[in-house]
Structure formats: structure tokens, C-alpha cells
Amino acid sequence: MKETAKMVTAWMEENGVSKVKLAEMLGVSEALVRGMLSGERRITSKRIDALSEITGYSANELLGIEENNFAGYTVMLRGGSKQLNAKQESVIMDVALLANDYERLKTFIN
């Protein structure tokens, strides 16, 4: 979460947003914002989603999660704060491969 705090702090500086203003935007206390940015308080998934809306960064960017590429298709996590487990990755890979096969088959039909 250190990277998240760095990104949010940089965004605040670039946009002239104070901790007080960010706290208002999040609907939390300034003390909580200070704690999240200093690493003393955990940034919950709910707060990650709110920070994503406020800053314009995707939840994946805030969490430092790279995009997942499967068979030429990019998979972005919705809800942002969940990482894929092995079974989910396997299912997504199967779907991506099927989509890839479908695209190839369309070229033969047309």
C-alpha cells in the first residue's frame, strides 16, 4: 500500500488537494487520511474504489496490479482490489483461447 499512498500523495500535490479536502471527498476524517497516507492505517477496498473515482487512477493502478494478458486479450479486474487466483486465471485463459479461436474461425467463414 506504500505505492498507493505515494500515488495519491503525488496526485494531491499535482491537483492542489489538501488532506482536509481529500478527507471531505472521501467522507472520512483528516486523521484517517493522514493514517492511510503514512501507512499507519490500512486502505480498505472500499477506500481504494473511492480513491479510484476521485483520482482517475484505476483500482489496479492504485494497487500496483498489472494488467493480465491472456491469449492476446487484456483482462482488467473489476472492483479492483481482488487478485485472481489460479482457478480464475485458468477459466479466463480458457475463455480467451475460445475467443481467439472464434476470431480465427471467422476469417475462414468470411
Secondary structure, 3 states (H helix, E strand, C coil): CHHHHHHHHHHHHHHCCCHHHHHHHHCCCHHHHHHHHHCCCCCCHHHHHHHHHHHCCCHHHHHCCCCEEECCEEECCCCCCCCCCHHHHHHHHHHHHHHHHHHHHHHHHC
